[in-house]
Amino acid sequence: MPQLNTLLAALGDGLRRHAGLIRGLQWLVVAFYALLLVVPALLPLPASQARILDNLTLLAQFIFWGLWWPFVLLSIVLFGRLWCGLLCPEGALSEWISWRGLGRGAPRWLRWGGWPTLGFILTTVYGQLISVYDYAQAALLILGGSTLAAMLVGFLYGRGKRIWCRYLCPVSGVFALLAHLAPVHFKVDEQRWRENPPPRLPPPNCAPLLDIRRMQGARDCHACGRCSGQRDAVRLSARSPNAEILLVGSPPGNNWGASRWDACLLLFGVIGLAMGAFQWTVSPWFVDLKQALATWLVEHDSYSLLQADAPWWLLTHYPQANDSFSWLDGLLILGYLSASSLLLGGGLWLLLRLAVRAMGRSGGVFQQLSLTLIPLGACGLFLGLSATTVKLLRYEGLALAWAQPARAALLAGAIAWSLGLGWQVISRHGANGLRRLAAFACLLLASGLVGYGWWLQFWGWS
């Protein structure tokens, strides 16, 4: 471990020394991002016989949804928010334009802790309504719109900062949750910071506005390396992937309100809503309900909801590809996603509350106990996004027989990880004997509920 930490510290210092090279890399990512986002939206829809290697639209779709986003999420779990600090095009553009903008202070309404949760919910639901994974125009509208919003916020607020990334980015809350599990982080020695030994480096520009001296964990740190070596107190270091949840619990420097938003986003968004978004297209429940309602409407001579005349930016409407959503489709998608979020998220919330009561502890334990489900949430996001990867590769004729065993192994590992974290949190809060077993039984049911949902999608309904 000392040798590993020495190597990591040198890597962190290298990020600081080569900041100019990193800025250049960011602009290359911005150019690549713009190419994949804009050009396919200007091209006609691919023909039915088109393939990834001979059609730019399909290639961009595969890169964005089959490679880019699944492995960005995986990188957060492995390396913390390195993506945010080194590669994210939205963050780079927002910071760049903020140097040239109005430089206003962030108003109080903008710093509300619920924006990342609300942003994730709205973009997820809207993306399903307009089929963001399948059509380049939809991807340009959502991702391009988010990028323009990031630049507008950067122009209005901050000076060389990433106000958008800190407070408003729709995926910043998800990244913050996943970064809890990262086995590396920039560790701060607060006592050494106060001593301020030489060499005295110039103050770093912390773009996400963190109090570096009091920073603990990887939740909000963008891992850009700008503060590495500062006052000889900041070092990139290895740690246990469980450390931040077990030892930190509530994010340092934040109040319990921020932790409640974390729990809300995890239970109702990352687990509940995301599962509904990934599975409604393969759910027989959705199909049966749609057929029953459509039959009822026809029998009662009511056809307005069966019309598929909404614009593409409101509901999927690509008649040339024989793919258009009716108003009934849109309402049912909204209903399915809402039900998934409220029923699954609410069930998890209730089971965790029962676990806290079984432990005989106060409600403050609830936030930390909810964080033990992060491995399951991260696994679900990766499984759902990588399903697009598998689907597109199978369209190319690849069998991918290993996909199902790999999914089973990932899901089983995530359940075991979450349960192990839960057992340790229960034990650290002093629960023992029957209380410990009763609390753990609630966590076992919670993990089983999530696992059953993914089993239905990949095995039960297949």
BELNOR-V940109 format. One line per field, one symbol per residue. burial: I if it has 24 or more other ideal C-beta (glycine too) atoms within 12 Angstrom, else O. Layout:
# BELNOR-V940109
burial->???
This chain:
# BELNOR-V940109
burial->OOOOOOOIIOIIIOIIOOIOOIIOOIOOIIOOIIOIIIOIIOOOIIOOOOOIOOIIIIIIIIIIIIIIIIOIIIIIIIIIIIIIIIIIIIIIIIIIIIOOIOOOOIOOOOOOIIIIIIIIIIIIIIIIIIIIIIIIIIIIIIIIIIIOIIIOIIIIIIIOIIIIIIIIIIIIIIIIIIIIIIIIIIIIIOOOIOOOOOOOOOOIIIIIIIOIIOIIIIIIIIIIIIIIIIIOIIIIIIIOIIIIIIOIIIIIOIOOOIIIIIIIIIIIIIIIIIIIIIIIIIIOIIOOOIOOIIOOOOOOOOOOIIOIOIOIOOIIIIOOOOOIIIIIIIIIIIIIIIIIIIIIIOIIIOIIIIIIOIIOIOOOIIIIIIIIIIIIIIIIIIIIIIIIIIIIIOOOOOOOOOOOOOIOOIIOOIIOIIIIIIIIIIOIIOIOOOOIOOIIIIIIIIIOIIIOIIIIIIOOOO
